[in-house]
Amino acid sequence: MKAYRAFVGCAYITVLSQAEAKAKGVVIEGGRPGLIYVPTTGLTFVQALQLPPGGGSVKSGS
């Protein structure tokens, strides 16, 4: 765990929202946040889905 924290502490990481990641062609399984490598961007952290105002579910209404 210490090695991971040290790596993240000194590495340059781009933070993207789900919408920004999708626009770059990155699809995260199950909408979960994750640290991935994108060839044109480098190390990227994709954030979790934002909850709608007032809380609630992030699932699409179907």
PASEBA-1860 file (N, C-alpha, C; in nm, 3 decimals):
! residues 62
1> MKAYRAFV> 0.082/-0.119/0.000/0.000/0.000/0.000/0.088/0.126/0.000 ~ 0.199/0.123/0.071/0.288/0.239/0.075/0.343/0.271/-0.064 ~ 0.377/0.167/-0.140/0.430/0.189/-0.274/0.325/0.254/-0.363 ~ 0.201/0.211/-0.351/0.092/0.269/-0.431/0.073/0.416/-0.395 ~ 0.070/0.448/-0.267/0.054/0.588/-0.223/0.170/0.674/-0.272 ~ 0.291/0.620/-0.267/0.407/0.695/-0.315/0.397/0.720/-0.465 ~ 0.354/0.618/-0.539/0.340/0.632/-0.684/0.235/0.738/-0.717 ~ 0.120/0.731/-0.654/0.013/0.827/-0.681/0.054/0.966/-0.636
9> GCAYITVL> 0.130/0.977/-0.528/0.172/1.106/-0.476/0.267/1.180/-0.568 ~ 0.346/1.108/-0.648/0.443/1.176/-0.733/0.411/1.165/-0.881 ~ 0.308/1.094/-0.917/0.272/1.076/-1.058/0.175/1.186/-1.103 ~ 0.179/1.215/-1.230/0.085/1.310/-1.288/-0.036/1.231/-1.334 ~ -0.151/1.259/-1.275/-0.273/1.186/-1.307/-0.380/1.285/-1.348 ~ -0.446/1.258/-1.460/-0.556/1.340/-1.508/-0.686/1.286/-1.450 ~ -0.767/1.372/-1.392/-0.896/1.331/-1.336/-1.005/1.368/-1.436 ~ -1.086/1.268/-1.474/-1.194/1.289/-1.569/-1.328/1.249/-1.507
17> SQAEAKAK> -1.432/1.320/-1.544/-1.566/1.278/-1.505/-1.607/1.164/-1.598 ~ -1.717/1.096/-1.566/-1.766/0.987/-1.651/-1.795/1.039/-1.793 ~ -1.855/1.158/-1.803/-1.889/1.214/-1.934/-1.763/1.245/-2.015 ~ -1.660/1.301/-1.951/-1.535/1.332/-2.020/-1.466/1.204/-2.067 ~ -1.468/1.102/-1.982/-1.406/0.974/-2.018/-1.478/0.912/-2.137 ~ -1.611/0.916/-2.135/-1.689/0.859/-2.244/-1.660/0.933/-2.375 ~ -1.643/1.066/-2.368/-1.611/1.145/-2.486/-1.475/1.106/-2.545 ~ -1.383/1.057/-2.461/-1.252/1.013/-2.507/-1.252/0.866/-2.547
25> GVVIEGGR> -1.370/0.801/-2.538/-1.380/0.660/-2.577/-1.349/0.563/-2.466 ~ -1.344/0.609/-2.342/-1.314/0.524/-2.227/-1.446/0.485/-2.161 ~ -1.469/0.355/-2.149/-1.591/0.307/-2.082/-1.547/0.223/-1.962 ~ -1.591/0.265/-1.844/-1.558/0.194/-1.721/-1.668/0.093/-1.692 ~ -1.629/-0.032/-1.661/-1.726/-0.137/-1.633/-1.811/-0.102/-1.512 ~ -1.940/-0.109/-1.527/-2.031/-0.086/-1.415/-2.032/0.057/-1.364 ~ -1.969/0.149/-1.435/-1.966/0.288/-1.391/-1.881/0.313/-1.268 ~ -1.797/0.217/-1.233/-1.712/0.231/-1.114/-1.592/0.320/-1.144
33> PGLIYVPT> -1.549/0.396/-1.046/-1.429/0.478/-1.067/-1.306/0.388/-1.083 ~ -1.205/0.439/-1.149/-1.087/0.357/-1.166/-0.969/0.434/-1.219 ~ -0.851/0.378/-1.194/-0.725/0.434/-1.242/-0.685/0.352/-1.364 ~ -0.676/0.418/-1.480/-0.645/0.349/-1.604/-0.542/0.428/-1.683 ~ -0.488/0.364/-1.787/-0.395/0.432/-1.877/-0.466/0.457/-2.010 ~ -0.466/0.581/-2.054/-0.523/0.620/-2.182/-0.405/0.668/-2.267 ~ -0.382/0.606/-2.386/-0.264/0.639/-2.466/-0.243/0.789/-2.492 ~ -0.345/0.864/-2.525/-0.326/1.005/-2.558/-0.323/1.095/-2.435
41> TGLTFVQA> -0.372/1.046/-2.321/-0.383/1.129/-2.201/-0.283/1.088/-2.093 ~ -0.249/0.961/-2.085/-0.161/0.910/-1.981/-0.243/0.847/-1.869 ~ -0.190/0.848/-1.747/-0.263/0.792/-1.634/-0.384/0.878/-1.605 ~ -0.497/0.813/-1.593/-0.624/0.883/-1.578/-0.705/0.819/-1.467 ~ -0.767/0.902/-1.384/-0.862/0.854/-1.284/-1.000/0.898/-1.328 ~ -1.089/0.801/-1.347/-1.226/0.832/-1.385/-1.310/0.833/-1.258 ~ -1.377/0.945/-1.234/-1.456/0.963/-1.113/-1.584/0.881/-1.117 ~ -1.640/0.859/-0.999/-1.768/0.790/-0.988/-1.879/0.879/-1.043
49> LQLPPGGG> -1.991/0.817/-1.079/-2.106/0.894/-1.127/-2.154/0.989/-1.019 ~ -2.197/1.105/-1.060/-2.251/1.204/-0.967/-2.395/1.170/-0.933 ~ -2.431/1.181/-0.807/-2.570/1.160/-0.768/-2.653/1.281/-0.810 ~ -2.777/1.257/-0.845/-2.863/1.370/-0.880/-2.891/1.455/-0.755 ~ -2.930/1.582/-0.773/-2.960/1.667/-0.657/-3.065/1.600/-0.565 ~ -3.038/1.599/-0.437/-3.130/1.538/-0.342/-3.103/1.390/-0.320 ~ -2.992/1.338/-0.375/-2.960/1.197/-0.358/-3.037/1.113/-0.458 ~ -3.061/0.990/-0.424/-3.136/0.902/-0.514/-3.046/0.806/-0.586
57> SVKSGS> -3.096/0.748/-0.690/-3.027/0.645/-0.765/-2.956/0.704/-0.886 ~ -2.845/0.641/-0.926/-2.774/0.683/-1.047/-2.815/0.598/-1.166 ~ -2.908/0.502/-1.147/-2.953/0.417/-1.256/-3.043/0.495/-1.352 ~ -3.033/0.457/-1.477/-3.119/0.519/-1.578/-3.262/0.473/-1.558 ~ -3.357/0.562/-1.576/-3.497/0.525/-1.562/-3.546/0.448/-1.682 ~ -3.578/0.320/-1.663/-3.632/0.238/-1.773/-3.752/0.162/-1.724
END
